[in-house]
Amino acid sequence: PLFGDVEPGQARFATDRWRAMLLWFWGQPSPANLAKCPITSDALANVEGLRTAFHSTLEPHASLPWHIGPYAGVLRVHLGVDVPEGGHCGIQVGRQRRQWTNAGLLVFDDTYPHTAWNRSEDERVVLFIDIVRPMPYRWQRRLNAAVLARLARTERIRGAARRGDEMTRR
């Protein structure tokens, strides 16, 4: 499904060229989608601090406008799953530009302005993961855990996880 349909709060930049198969969303699992991806599901079970995971598909000749993430308590990880060759797919975070590669990891702080593009003739698929940001002090880790737990209980987050599950079942 389109990411903006799954999470309407993201519709302002989730174009009709960006699709997402939610597996986890801010700590809420998508059981139907996890069942469809058993190998990925098993791998995600070993990711310490996992908060969000989904297959992110950016269609050919699509781009996402500049945007920022909602909360600095996580780090964003992209694992290249099916990335067209030739360097036509990339992301810019702040002033730094990077390109995805198959099986390559990109880790970044999504609270910095960022944009992404696919200028190829093929779909670009990455496994999009948010992990809990490492914090040096116990009080910071506890505060971050409390904020993340509260976010996971909001109707917006629970609703997106439910919609992601339901839309993929159809």
Secondary structure as GFF3:
##gff-version 3
##sequence-region A 1 170
A	DSSP	alpha_helix	3	6	.	.	.	ID=ss1
A	DSSP	three_ten_helix	8	10	.	.	.	ID=ss2
A	DSSP	beta_strand	18	25	.	.	.	ID=ss3
A	DSSP	beta_strand	28	29	.	.	.	ID=ss4
A	DSSP	alpha_helix	31	36	.	.	.	ID=ss5
A	DSSP	alpha_helix	38	44	.	.	.	ID=ss6
A	DSSP	beta_strand	50	58	.	.	.	ID=ss7
A	DSSP	beta_strand	62	67	.	.	.	ID=ss8
A	DSSP	beta_strand	74	82	.	.	.	ID=ss9
A	DSSP	beta_strand	89	93	.	.	.	ID=ss10
A	DSSP	beta_strand	96	99	.	.	.	ID=ss11
A	DSSP	beta_strand	105	108	.	.	.	ID=ss12
A	DSSP	beta_strand	114	118	.	.	.	ID=ss13
A	DSSP	beta_strand	124	132	.	.	.	ID=ss14
A	DSSP	alpha_helix	138	153	.	.	.	ID=ss15
A	DSSP	alpha_helix	155	169	.	.	.	ID=ss16
###
